Amino acid sequence: MYVEITTFYNIAMTEPKSIYNFSGTSKIEEWQIVNDEVMGGMSMGLIQINSEGNGVFSGHVSLDNNGGFCLVRYDLERIKAEDYSSFEIRMKGDGKKYQFQCKSSDLQRHSYIYSFSSGKDWKIVTIPFHKMEPYFRGNSLKMSNYHGDFLSQVAILIGNNKEEDFKLEIDYINLK
């Protein structure tokens, strides 16, 4: 007698979780701009909603007075991120290099960062947690990469050590 035994494996597929979905009704004041003026620089960045309802992070990076960066950040109620393994950003830009940053706690001074290049066409950038490295004020730290346990802040920074105009259009940021 032949008996076939079939085993089914239940693989949990977690649905993406929206961190921020830009739209025409987004409260853009929830995002904060931090320019290099905090250290004497002259760079100027801003965040706006365009007519298509996307977030647009744009401005000019200046190297004057020891400057060189613009950052936009979103603070959120601390959430558990342990069921996810990456961030997903749908965006298009100017072909320049940017950094995506996150923090797992309001009290945390360092950020976990991942660099990516933008392109002129819409694309989805996937950022695995385990590739996000800890930095504090531009210096690498001898700590483990982002564990993905909790999340309290996301940010995008441009600082390529050169004077330049920039523009990055963002549709959404998800946990995946």
Buried (B, 14 or more C-beta within 10 A) or exposed (E): EEEEEEEEEEEEEEEEBEBBBBEEEBEEEEBEBBBBBEEEBBBBBBBEBEEEEBBBBBBBBBBEEEBBBBBBBBBEEBBEBEEBBBBBBBBBBBEBEBBBBBBBEEEBEBBBBBEBEBBEEEBEBBBBBEBBBBBEEEEEEEEEBBEBEBBBBBBBBBBBEEBBEBBBBBBBBBBB
